[in-house]
Amino acid sequence: MSPRRKSRVIWSFVAIVIGLAFAAIGVLAIESPDLWLWLIVGTVFVITGVVGLLIGEAAPQVSMGSVVGAELIVLYTLTPVVYLVSLSLKGGNADVNQGGFLPHDPGFANYETVFQFELFQRALINSTGISIISTTISVVLATFAAYAVARLRFRGKKFVLSIALAIAMFPVVALVGPLFDMWRTLGIYDTWIGLIIPYLSFTLPMSIWVLSAFFREIPWEMEQAAQVDGATSWQAFRKVIVPLAAPGVFTAAIITFFFAWNDFVFGISLSSTTASIPVPASLAFFTGASQFDQPIAAIAAASVVVTVPIFVIVMLFQRKIVAGLTSGAVKG
């Protein structure tokens, strides 16, 4: 038996064993609504193993180990998301305390509770406004800075990029204390600008890094040709260079928006009222339908609402995000 065929047989048996294990869990949970979930997962792995054994020779280019590995990765990454959605559909404390993966009495009451919570409504407006403003300012400034870094020759260029990357990796928690005192002194605590400034501090370096990789790949000759045809330096930059770097600009905008939208540390530390509190921070103050209610399911519903815009953006623009993050990876 060849090593490749031997590997396929081993991974096929691994897939079948995993599938039977999930199916066994489903049988043990026969009184629970989780039955069908476990059986479906088990069936997928069993079918994968059987297909690998029976007709694997028809597609020898497909590695059985990679197929089983991909299934395990998908199962590992999607389980928390599916459980979050399931938790948001559970009907109150009784359903939550019964345990189990799927809800016994599914419904959308938690979503109605979330949108009736005034703090959450204001937090959605604050997060949307702050994220859009931060993204716009960051992308505009990063575009000019990255163009200068990519086009101009000056001493210490690599040092500047290294410092920019180091700033982007700086621990956020270390800055919260000093910023809290400074913002109260300056009178910008609990304001939009008080959150936009620290967001720019972290997103600008990363945007400059991403955009400089795009600008380095644009041929100089295109800009020079535009100037020979009569365009000024600004016109050549605006009408030739910026459109070519559009994927990088778009990627930088998405990264900045994600950082501002998902931030919790700055939001919980530099805001305190509906004037500026963002969505992630507002979840910490969520009380549910009443003071006697444990808002676990309601917080899960709020988390799903917050995640939906990010999920939609990633699904729509995943190719541009990957292209922006990998640009320049194989070219110095």
C-alpha positions as a Markdown table, in Angstrom:
| # | Residue | x | y | z |
|---|---|---|---|---|
| 1 | Met | 0.0 | 0.0 | 0.0 |
| 2 | Ser | 1.4 | 3.4 | -1.0 |
| 3 | Pro | 2.0 | 6.0 | 1.7 |
| 4 | Arg | -0.7 | 8.3 | 0.2 |
| 5 | Arg | -3.3 | 5.5 | 0.1 |
| 6 | Lys | -2.3 | 4.5 | 3.7 |
| 7 | Ser | -2.8 | 8.1 | 4.9 |
| 8 | Arg | -6.2 | 8.3 | 3.2 |
| 9 | Val | -7.3 | 5.1 | 4.9 |
| 10 | Ile | -6.2 | 6.3 | 8.3 |
| 11 | Trp | -7.9 | 9.7 | 8.0 |
| 12 | Ser | -11.1 | 8.0 | 6.7 |
| 13 | Phe | -11.2 | 5.8 | 9.8 |
| 14 | Val | -10.6 | 8.9 | 11.9 |
| 15 | Ala | -13.5 | 10.7 | 10.3 |
| 16 | Ile | -15.8 | 7.7 | 10.9 |
| 17 | Val | -14.7 | 7.4 | 14.5 |
| 18 | Ile | -15.4 | 11.1 | 15.1 |
| 19 | Gly | -18.8 | 10.8 | 13.4 |
| 20 | Leu | -19.8 | 7.8 | 15.4 |
| 21 | Ala | -18.7 | 9.6 | 18.6 |
| 22 | Phe | -21.0 | 12.6 | 17.8 |
| 23 | Ala | -23.8 | 10.2 | 16.9 |
| 24 | Ala | -23.4 | 8.4 | 20.2 |
| 25 | Ile | -23.7 | 11.8 | 22.0 |
| 26 | Gly | -26.8 | 12.4 | 20.1 |
| 27 | Val | -28.4 | 9.1 | 21.1 |
| 28 | Leu | -27.5 | 9.8 | 24.8 |
| 29 | Ala | -29.2 | 13.2 | 24.5 |
| 30 | Ile | -32.3 | 11.7 | 22.9 |
| 31 | Glu | -34.6 | 13.7 | 25.3 |
| 32 | Ser | -32.9 | 16.9 | 24.4 |
| 33 | Pro | -33.4 | 19.1 | 21.4 |
| 34 | Asp | -29.6 | 18.8 | 20.9 |
| 35 | Leu | -30.3 | 15.3 | 19.4 |
| 36 | Trp | -30.5 | 16.5 | 15.8 |
| 37 | Leu | -27.5 | 18.8 | 16.1 |
| 38 | Trp | -25.2 | 16.0 | 17.2 |
| 39 | Leu | -26.6 | 13.5 | 14.7 |
| 40 | Ile | -26.1 | 16.0 | 11.8 |
| 41 | Val | -22.5 | 16.6 | 12.8 |
| 42 | Gly | -21.9 | 12.9 | 13.2 |
| 43 | Thr | -23.5 | 12.1 | 9.9 |
| 44 | Val | -21.2 | 14.6 | 8.1 |
| 45 | Phe | -18.1 | 13.0 | 9.5 |
| 46 | Val | -19.3 | 9.5 | 8.8 |
| 47 | Ile | -20.1 | 10.3 | 5.2 |
| 48 | Thr | -16.7 | 12.0 | 4.8 |
| 49 | Gly | -15.0 | 8.9 | 6.0 |
| 50 | Val | -17.0 | 6.5 | 3.9 |
| 51 | Val | -16.6 | 8.6 | 0.8 |
| 52 | Gly | -12.8 | 8.7 | 1.5 |
| 53 | Leu | -12.7 | 4.9 | 1.7 |
| 54 | Leu | -15.0 | 4.0 | -1.2 |
| 55 | Ile | -14.3 | 6.6 | -3.9 |
| 56 | Gly | -11.1 | 8.2 | -2.7 |
| 57 | Glu | -9.2 | 6.8 | -5.6 |
| 58 | Ala | -11.3 | 8.8 | -8.0 |
| 59 | Ala | -9.9 | 12.1 | -6.5 |
| 60 | Pro | -6.4 | 11.3 | -5.4 |
| 61 | Gln | -5.4 | 14.9 | -5.5 |
| 62 | Val | -7.7 | 15.7 | -2.6 |
| 63 | Ser | -6.0 | 14.9 | 0.7 |
| 64 | Met | -8.3 | 13.1 | 3.1 |
| 65 | Gly | -6.4 | 14.6 | 6.1 |
| 66 | Ser | -7.0 | 18.1 | 4.8 |
| 67 | Val | -10.7 | 17.5 | 4.4 |
| 68 | Val | -11.1 | 16.1 | 8.0 |
| 69 | Gly | -8.9 | 18.9 | 9.3 |
| 70 | Ala | -11.0 | 21.5 | 7.5 |
| 71 | Glu | -14.2 | 20.0 | 9.0 |
| 72 | Leu | -12.7 | 20.1 | 12.5 |
| 73 | Ile | -11.6 | 23.7 | 12.1 |
| 74 | Val | -15.0 | 24.8 | 10.9 |
| 75 | Leu | -16.6 | 22.9 | 13.8 |
| 76 | Tyr | -14.2 | 24.5 | 16.3 |
| 77 | Thr | -14.7 | 28.1 | 15.0 |
| 78 | Leu | -18.4 | 28.0 | 14.4 |
| 79 | Thr | -19.5 | 26.3 | 17.6 |
| 80 | Pro | -19.2 | 29.5 | 19.8 |
| 81 | Val | -21.1 | 31.5 | 17.1 |
| 82 | Val | -23.8 | 29.0 | 16.8 |
| 83 | Tyr | -24.1 | 28.7 | 20.6 |
| 84 | Leu | -24.3 | 32.5 | 20.9 |
| 85 | Val | -27.2 | 32.6 | 18.4 |
| 86 | Ser | -28.9 | 29.6 | 20.1 |
| 87 | Leu | -28.5 | 31.4 | 23.5 |
| 88 | Ser | -30.1 | 34.5 | 22.1 |
| 89 | Leu | -33.2 | 32.5 | 21.1 |
| 90 | Lys | -33.8 | 30.9 | 24.4 |
| 91 | Gly | -36.9 | 31.9 | 26.3 |
| 92 | Gly | -35.8 | 33.4 | 29.6 |
| 93 | Asn | -34.0 | 32.1 | 32.7 |
| 94 | Ala | -35.8 | 28.7 | 32.8 |
| 95 | Asp | -34.7 | 27.8 | 29.3 |
| 96 | Val | -31.2 | 29.1 | 29.9 |
| 97 | Asn | -30.8 | 27.2 | 33.2 |
| 98 | Gln | -32.0 | 23.9 | 31.6 |
| 99 | Gly | -28.7 | 23.8 | 29.8 |
| 100 | Gly | -28.2 | 22.2 | 26.4 |
| 101 | Phe | -27.0 | 23.6 | 23.2 |
| 102 | Leu | -30.2 | 24.4 | 21.4 |
| 103 | Pro | -33.2 | 26.3 | 22.9 |
| 104 | His | -36.2 | 24.3 | 24.2 |
| 105 | Asp | -38.6 | 27.2 | 23.5 |
| 106 | Pro | -37.0 | 29.4 | 20.8 |
| 107 | Gly | -38.2 | 33.0 | 20.2 |
| 108 | Phe | -37.2 | 36.5 | 19.5 |
| 109 | Ala | -38.3 | 38.1 | 22.9 |
| 110 | Asn | -34.6 | 38.8 | 23.8 |
| 111 | Tyr | -34.2 | 40.9 | 20.6 |
| 112 | Glu | -37.3 | 42.9 | 21.5 |
| 113 | Thr | -35.8 | 43.5 | 24.9 |
| 114 | Val | -32.5 | 44.7 | 23.5 |
| 115 | Phe | -34.0 | 47.2 | 21.2 |
| 116 | Gln | -36.2 | 48.6 | 24.0 |
| 117 | Phe | -33.1 | 49.3 | 26.1 |
| 118 | Glu | -32.4 | 53.0 | 25.7 |
| 119 | Leu | -28.7 | 52.7 | 26.5 |
| 120 | Phe | -28.2 | 50.1 | 23.7 |
| 121 | Gln | -30.0 | 52.3 | 21.2 |
| 122 | Arg | -27.8 | 55.3 | 22.0 |
| 123 | Ala | -24.7 | 53.0 | 22.0 |
| 124 | Leu | -25.5 | 51.9 | 18.5 |
| 125 | Ile | -25.6 | 55.5 | 17.3 |
| 126 | Asn | -22.4 | 56.3 | 19.1 |
| 127 | Ser | -20.5 | 53.3 | 17.8 |
| 128 | Thr | -21.7 | 54.0 | 14.2 |
| 129 | Gly | -20.7 | 57.6 | 14.3 |
| 130 | Ile | -17.4 | 57.2 | 16.1 |
| 131 | Ser | -16.4 | 54.3 | 13.8 |
| 132 | Ile | -17.2 | 56.1 | 10.6 |
| 133 | Ile | -15.4 | 59.3 | 11.7 |
| 134 | Ser | -12.4 | 57.4 | 12.9 |
| 135 | Thr | -12.2 | 55.4 | 9.7 |
| 136 | Thr | -12.5 | 58.5 | 7.4 |
| 137 | Ile | -9.8 | 60.4 | 9.3 |
| 138 | Ser | -7.5 | 57.4 | 9.6 |
| 139 | Val | -7.7 | 56.5 | 5.9 |
| 140 | Val | -7.1 | 60.0 | 4.6 |
| 141 | Leu | -4.1 | 60.6 | 6.8 |
| 142 | Ala | -2.7 | 57.1 | 6.2 |
| 143 | Thr | -3.0 | 57.5 | 2.4 |
| 144 | Phe | -0.8 | 60.6 | 2.4 |
| 145 | Ala | 1.7 | 59.2 | 4.9 |
| 146 | Ala | 2.0 | 55.9 | 3.2 |
| 147 | Tyr | 2.5 | 57.5 | -0.2 |
| 148 | Ala | 5.3 | 59.6 | 1.3 |
| 149 | Val | 6.9 | 56.5 | 2.9 |
| 150 | Ala | 6.7 | 54.5 | -0.3 |
| 151 | Arg | 7.8 | 57.2 | -2.8 |
| 152 | Leu | 10.3 | 59.4 | -1.0 |
| 153 | Arg | 13.8 | 58.4 | -0.1 |
| 154 | Phe | 14.9 | 59.5 | 3.3 |
| 155 | Arg | 17.1 | 58.2 | 6.0 |
| 156 | Gly | 15.3 | 56.1 | 8.7 |
| 157 | Lys | 12.4 | 55.0 | 6.5 |
| 158 | Lys | 12.5 | 51.4 | 7.8 |
| 159 | Phe | 12.8 | 52.7 | 11.3 |
| 160 | Val | 9.7 | 54.8 | 10.8 |
| 161 | Leu | 7.7 | 51.8 | 9.6 |
| 162 | Ser | 9.0 | 49.6 | 12.4 |
| 163 | Ile | 8.0 | 52.2 | 15.0 |
| 164 | Ala | 4.5 | 52.4 | 13.3 |
| 165 | Leu | 4.1 | 48.7 | 13.6 |
| 166 | Ala | 5.3 | 48.7 | 17.2 |
| 167 | Ile | 2.8 | 51.4 | 18.1 |
| 168 | Ala | 0.0 | 49.3 | 16.6 |
| 169 | Met | 1.0 | 46.4 | 18.8 |
| 170 | Phe | 1.2 | 48.5 | 22.0 |
| 171 | Pro | -1.0 | 47.2 | 24.8 |
| 172 | Val | -4.2 | 49.2 | 25.0 |
| 173 | Val | -4.6 | 48.8 | 28.7 |
| 174 | Ala | -1.3 | 50.6 | 29.4 |
| 175 | Leu | -2.7 | 53.8 | 28.0 |
| 176 | Val | -6.1 | 53.8 | 29.7 |
| 177 | Gly | -4.9 | 55.4 | 33.0 |
| 178 | Pro | -2.9 | 58.3 | 31.6 |
| 179 | Leu | -5.6 | 59.0 | 29.0 |
| 180 | Phe | -8.3 | 59.0 | 31.7 |
| 181 | Asp | -6.5 | 61.8 | 33.6 |
| 182 | Met | -5.6 | 63.8 | 30.5 |
| 183 | Trp | -9.1 | 63.7 | 29.0 |
| 184 | Arg | -10.7 | 64.8 | 32.3 |
| 185 | Thr | -8.2 | 67.7 | 32.5 |
| 186 | Leu | -8.8 | 68.7 | 28.8 |
| 187 | Gly | -12.6 | 68.3 | 29.2 |
| 188 | Ile | -13.0 | 65.7 | 26.5 |
| 189 | Tyr | -13.8 | 62.7 | 28.7 |
| 190 | Asp | -17.1 | 61.0 | 27.8 |
| 191 | Thr | -17.2 | 62.6 | 24.3 |
| 192 | Trp | -16.8 | 61.3 | 20.8 |
| 193 | Ile | -13.5 | 63.0 | 20.2 |
| 194 | Gly | -12.2 | 61.4 | 23.4 |
| 195 | Leu | -12.6 | 58.0 | 21.8 |
| 196 | Ile | -11.7 | 59.0 | 18.2 |
| 197 | Ile | -8.2 | 60.2 | 19.2 |
| 198 | Pro | -7.0 | 56.9 | 20.8 |
| 199 | Tyr | -8.6 | 54.9 | 18.0 |
| 200 | Leu | -6.6 | 56.9 | 15.5 |
| 201 | Ser | -3.4 | 56.3 | 17.5 |
| 202 | Phe | -3.7 | 52.6 | 17.0 |
| 203 | Thr | -5.3 | 52.4 | 13.5 |
| 204 | Leu | -3.1 | 55.0 | 11.8 |
| 205 | Pro | 0.1 | 53.0 | 12.1 |
| 206 | Met | -1.5 | 49.8 | 10.9 |
| 207 | Ser | -3.2 | 51.7 | 8.0 |
| 208 | Ile | 0.2 | 53.3 | 7.0 |
| 209 | Trp | 1.8 | 49.8 | 7.0 |
| 210 | Val | -0.9 | 48.3 | 4.8 |
| 211 | Leu | -1.1 | 51.2 | 2.4 |
| 212 | Ser | 2.7 | 51.5 | 2.0 |
| 213 | Ala | 2.8 | 47.9 | 0.7 |
| 214 | Phe | 0.3 | 48.8 | -1.9 |
| 215 | Phe | 2.0 | 52.0 | -3.0 |
| 216 | Arg | 5.3 | 50.2 | -3.4 |
| 217 | Glu | 3.8 | 47.9 | -6.0 |
| 218 | Ile | 2.5 | 50.8 | -8.2 |
| 219 | Pro | 5.0 | 51.5 | -11.0 |
| 220 | Trp | 6.6 | 55.0 | -10.8 |
| 221 | Glu | 6.3 | 55.3 | -14.6 |
| 222 | Met | 2.5 | 55.6 | -14.4 |
| 223 | Glu | 2.7 | 58.7 | -12.3 |
| 224 | Gln | 5.5 | 60.2 | -14.5 |
| 225 | Ala | 3.5 | 59.5 | -17.6 |
| 226 | Ala | 0.6 | 61.4 | -16.2 |
| 227 | Gln | 2.8 | 64.4 | -15.4 |
| 228 | Val | 4.3 | 64.2 | -19.0 |
| 229 | Asp | 0.7 | 64.5 | -20.3 |
| 230 | Gly | 0.3 | 67.7 | -18.4 |
| 231 | Ala | -1.1 | 66.6 | -15.0 |
| 232 | Thr | 0.2 | 68.2 | -11.9 |
| 233 | Ser | 1.7 | 66.2 | -9.0 |
| 234 | Trp | -1.6 | 66.4 | -7.1 |
| 235 | Gln | -3.7 | 65.4 | -10.2 |
| 236 | Ala | -1.3 | 62.5 | -10.9 |
| 237 | Phe | -1.7 | 61.3 | -7.3 |
| 238 | Arg | -5.4 | 61.8 | -7.1 |
| 239 | Lys | -6.4 | 60.4 | -10.6 |
| 240 | Val | -3.7 | 57.7 | -11.1 |
| 241 | Ile | -2.2 | 56.6 | -7.9 |
| 242 | Val | -5.2 | 56.6 | -5.6 |
| 243 | Pro | -7.4 | 54.5 | -7.9 |
| 244 | Leu | -4.7 | 51.9 | -8.3 |
| 245 | Ala | -4.3 | 51.8 | -4.5 |
| 246 | Ala | -8.0 | 51.5 | -3.9 |
| 247 | Pro | -7.9 | 47.9 | -2.6 |
| 248 | Gly | -5.4 | 48.9 | 0.0 |
| 249 | Val | -7.4 | 52.0 | 1.0 |
| 250 | Phe | -10.4 | 49.8 | 1.3 |
| 251 | Thr | -8.6 | 47.3 | 3.4 |
| 252 | Ala | -7.2 | 50.0 | 5.7 |
| 253 | Ala | -10.8 | 51.4 | 6.1 |
| 254 | Ile | -12.1 | 48.0 | 7.1 |
| 255 | Ile | -9.4 | 47.4 | 9.6 |
| 256 | Thr | -10.0 | 50.8 | 11.2 |
| 257 | Phe | -13.7 | 50.3 | 11.3 |
| 258 | Phe | -13.3 | 46.8 | 12.9 |
| 259 | Phe | -11.0 | 48.2 | 15.6 |
| 260 | Ala | -13.3 | 51.1 | 16.5 |
| 261 | Trp | -16.5 | 49.0 | 16.4 |
| 262 | Asn | -15.1 | 46.2 | 18.5 |
| 263 | Asp | -13.2 | 48.2 | 21.1 |
| 264 | Phe | -14.2 | 47.6 | 24.7 |
| 265 | Val | -11.3 | 48.9 | 26.8 |
| 266 | Phe | -11.3 | 52.5 | 25.7 |
| 267 | Gly | -15.1 | 52.5 | 25.5 |
| 268 | Ile | -15.6 | 51.3 | 29.1 |
| 269 | Ser | -12.8 | 53.6 | 30.5 |
| 270 | Leu | -13.3 | 56.8 | 28.6 |
| 271 | Ser | -17.1 | 57.1 | 28.5 |
| 272 | Ser | -19.7 | 56.8 | 31.2 |
| 273 | Thr | -23.0 | 58.1 | 29.8 |
| 274 | Thr | -25.2 | 57.9 | 26.7 |
| 275 | Ala | -23.2 | 60.8 | 25.3 |
| 276 | Ser | -20.5 | 58.6 | 23.9 |
| 277 | Ile | -20.7 | 55.1 | 25.3 |
| 278 | Pro | -20.1 | 52.5 | 22.5 |
| 279 | Val | -21.9 | 49.2 | 22.0 |
| 280 | Pro | -19.3 | 46.8 | 23.5 |
| 281 | Ala | -19.2 | 48.9 | 26.7 |
| 282 | Ser | -23.0 | 49.3 | 26.9 |
| 283 | Leu | -23.3 | 45.5 | 27.2 |
| 284 | Ala | -21.6 | 45.7 | 30.6 |
| 285 | Phe | -24.5 | 47.8 | 31.8 |
| 286 | Phe | -27.2 | 45.6 | 30.4 |
| 287 | Thr | -29.8 | 44.7 | 33.0 |
| 288 | Gly | -32.3 | 42.7 | 31.0 |
| 289 | Ala | -36.1 | 43.0 | 31.2 |
| 290 | Ser | -36.2 | 43.4 | 34.9 |
| 291 | Gln | -33.8 | 43.6 | 37.9 |
| 292 | Phe | -34.7 | 40.0 | 38.9 |
| 293 | Asp | -33.8 | 38.7 | 35.4 |
| 294 | Gln | -30.4 | 37.3 | 34.6 |
| 295 | Pro | -29.8 | 39.0 | 31.2 |
| 296 | Ile | -27.6 | 36.2 | 29.8 |
| 297 | Ala | -29.9 | 35.5 | 26.8 |
| 298 | Ala | -30.5 | 39.2 | 26.3 |
| 299 | Ile | -26.8 | 40.0 | 26.3 |
| 300 | Ala | -26.4 | 37.2 | 23.7 |
| 301 | Ala | -29.0 | 38.8 | 21.6 |
| 302 | Ala | -27.3 | 42.1 | 21.8 |
| 303 | Ser | -24.0 | 40.5 | 20.9 |
| 304 | Val | -25.6 | 39.0 | 17.8 |
| 305 | Val | -26.9 | 42.4 | 16.8 |
| 306 | Val | -23.5 | 43.9 | 17.2 |
| 307 | Thr | -21.9 | 41.1 | 15.2 |
| 308 | Val | -24.2 | 41.2 | 12.2 |
| 309 | Pro | -22.6 | 44.3 | 10.6 |
| 310 | Ile | -19.1 | 42.9 | 10.9 |
| 311 | Phe | -20.2 | 39.5 | 9.6 |
| 312 | Val | -21.9 | 41.1 | 6.5 |
| 313 | Ile | -18.9 | 43.3 | 5.8 |
| 314 | Val | -16.5 | 40.3 | 6.0 |
| 315 | Met | -18.7 | 38.2 | 3.8 |
| 316 | Leu | -19.0 | 40.9 | 1.1 |
| 317 | Phe | -15.4 | 42.0 | 1.1 |
| 318 | Gln | -13.4 | 39.0 | 2.2 |
| 319 | Arg | -11.3 | 38.9 | -1.0 |
| 320 | Lys | -10.3 | 42.5 | -0.7 |
| 321 | Ile | -9.4 | 42.0 | 3.0 |
| 322 | Val | -7.2 | 39.1 | 2.3 |
| 323 | Ala | -5.6 | 40.9 | -0.7 |
| 324 | Gly | -4.9 | 43.9 | 1.5 |
| 325 | Leu | -3.4 | 41.9 | 4.3 |
| 326 | Thr | -1.2 | 39.8 | 2.1 |
| 327 | Ser | 0.0 | 42.5 | -0.3 |
| 328 | Gly | 3.7 | 42.9 | -0.3 |
| 329 | Ala | 4.2 | 39.6 | 1.6 |
| 330 | Val | 6.5 | 38.2 | -1.0 |
| 331 | Lys | 7.9 | 41.4 | -2.3 |
| 332 | Gly | 10.2 | 43.7 | -0.3 |
